[in-house]
Each structure stands twice: as structure tokens, then as C-alpha cells.
Amino acid sequence: MTAQTVLVVMGVSGAGKTTVGELIAARLGWLFVDGDDLQPAANIAKMQGGTPLTDADRAPWLAAIGAWIDARAEASEPGVVACSALKRGYRDTLRKGRPQVRIVYLRGSKAEIAERLAHRAGHFWPAKLLDSQFADLEEPTADEKAIVVDIAETPEAVAKAAIQQLR
């Protein structure tokens, strides 16, 4: 069975992972899942309370995302998952034994993302945690062969740029 590509669209909260991930998936005709939908309820409650997650908190979440990726491979289906994957170790966990995984890093400045978060409604994640996201962020290194896209453009342009780099 041939494993199909799965894109992990990563970046800090507010970078546009869900929006861009949905656009990429729609343009390619691939399945999409928002990693937030795979978060344990305890993690969501912790973040809603303004407490950043620890590596231990993230472990079951990363395992759930890994299981989603594995299900795509078993079904020979490509997919796109939005997941912060801020640390190299998290990305390594998602890639381990999964050569079909490609990282798409949505890069933006703290000021740019803070502005976006100030206008975002209906999301459980509080903007006051942005500093903790940037503190945890380990940008992908060259050996990760990530697709890196600047988020300054429209979500449509960002998705198009990611797809062009994928091809």
C-alpha cells in the first residue's frame, strides 16, 4: 500500500493554520482535520483558563494526530492537518516512521499575529498565550525540508504558495 502525502500545517496560534489548511485541502481534494478537534478536553480547558500546555499535556494530542495520519496511510488517502507543532520534537514525533509527512510552516511576526488575534472571535484559545507560543517556537531547520510560507499575503495566496512549493 502506497502512503499518500500528509501535510502538517504548523505555526503559532493565529498564523492561519486552519484557514490555510482548509484551502490547501479543498484545492487538492484532500481530507482536512483541525488538530484542535483532536485535543483532549483537559487541554482545551487548561488553555481556556490561560495556562500554556506542557510537553506532557501535548503527548496524547500528538498521538491522536499521529493516529489520524496513520489512518490516511492505511486508506491510501492524502490529507492535511492543522497543528501548531511548535517544537522540533513534536514534528519529529509526527514524522517518525511516516515518510509521507511534509511540514508547511506559516511564518509571521509576533506583531502581525497579535493583530490577527485581536480580531479573532469564537476560538477557545486566549491571545494572552501568544508569548508562550513564540517562546516555544523552534522554526523548522533546513534538514526538515519544510515548506515555509510568509503569512503576510491573503490566505488564498498563502495556500497557493504552499501548493506551488509542494509540487
Residue pairs with C-beta under 8 A, 6 or more apart in sequence:
1 73
1 74
1 76
2 76
3 73
3 76
3 98
3 99
3 100
4 72
4 73
4 76
4 77
4 78
4 79
4 100
5 78
5 100
5 101
5 102
5 166
6 69
6 72
6 73
6 78
6 79
6 80
6 81
6 98
6 100
6 101
6 102
7 21
7 24
7 30
7 79
7 80
7 81
7 101
7 102
7 103
7 104
7 147
7 162
7 166
8 65
8 81
8 83
8 85
8 91
8 94
8 101
8 102
8 103
8 104
9 17
9 20
9 21
9 24
9 80
9 81
9 82
9 83
9 104
9 106
9 162
10 17
10 83
10 84
10 85
10 86
10 91
10 103
10 104
10 105
10 106
10 140
11 17
11 84
11 105
11 106
11 107
11 108
11 151
12 84
12 86
12 108
12 113
12 130
12 133
12 134
12 137
13 84
13 113
13 117
13 125
13 129
13 130
13 133
14 108
14 113
14 114
14 116
14 117
14 120
14 127
14 130
15 106
15 107
15 108
15 113
15 116
15 151
16 106
16 116
16 151
16 155
16 158
17 34
17 35
17 82
17 83
17 84
17 106
18 34
18 36
18 82
19 155
20 82
20 104
20 106
20 149
20 151
20 155
20 158
20 159
20 162
21 32
21 34
21 80
21 81
21 82
22 32
22 80
23 155
23 156
23 158
23 159
24 30
24 32
24 80
24 104
24 159
24 162
24 163
25 31
25 32
25 79
25 80
26 32
27 159
27 160
27 163
28 78
28 80
28 163
30 77
30 78
30 79
30 80
31 72
31 77
31 78
31 79
31 80
32 79
32 80
32 81
32 82
33 68
33 79
33 80
33 81
33 82
34 81
34 82
35 61
35 65
35 81
35 82
35 83
35 84
36 44
36 82
36 124
36 125
38 61
38 64
38 65
38 68
39 61
40 60
40 61
40 64
42 57
43 53
43 57
43 58
43 61
44 124
46 53
46 57
47 53
47 124
47 125
47 126
47 129
48 124
48 125
48 126
50 126
50 128
50 129
52 129
52 132
52 133
52 136
55 87
55 89
58 90
62 90
62 93
62 94
65 81
65 83
65 94
66 93
66 94
66 98
68 79
68 81
69 79
69 81
69 94
69 98
69 100
69 101
70 98
72 78
72 79
72 100
73 98
73 100
83 90
83 94
84 90
84 133
85 91
85 94
85 103
86 133
86 136
86 137
86 138
87 136
87 137
87 138
88 138
88 140
88 141
88 144
91 103
91 140
91 144
94 101
95 101
95 103
102 145
102 146
102 147
102 166
103 140
103 144
103 145
103 146
103 147
104 146
104 147
104 149
104 162
104 166
105 139
105 140
105 146
105 147
105 148
105 149
106 149
106 151
106 158
107 139
107 148
107 149
107 150
107 151
108 150
108 151
108 152
110 130
110 134
112 151
112 152
113 130
113 151
114 127
114 130
117 127
117 130
118 127
120 127
140 146
140 148
147 162
147 165
147 166
148 165
149 158
149 161
149 162
149 165
150 158
151 158
153 161
